[in-house]
């Protein structure tokens, strides 16, 4: 599992990302360039998020980003698991 707060720290270079519930967008930690860096870093880890297909409000917190990653991983599992006839 990707350590979201560590990744955010690498991108934002601010320890405020470790504060629970901090609004990354409102605080200015996650601006448009940082979002691009985040998506690129996640893609490097095999996690492809499409900005037009996600709830952008989930980018506001580390927990929200974790939720997006979890949704992606669950969708990938559903795609790769064989369908069983019932």
VENRA-V665843 format. One record per helix or strand. SS is the DSSP state (~ for helix, > for strand). FROM is the first residue (numbers start at 1). LEN is the number of residues. Records with the same first field share a line. If there is no record, write none. Layout:
# VENRA-V665843
SS = FROM-LEN, FROM-LEN
This chain:
# VENRA-V665843
~ = 4-9, 15-4, 32-13, 51-3, 56-5, 62-19
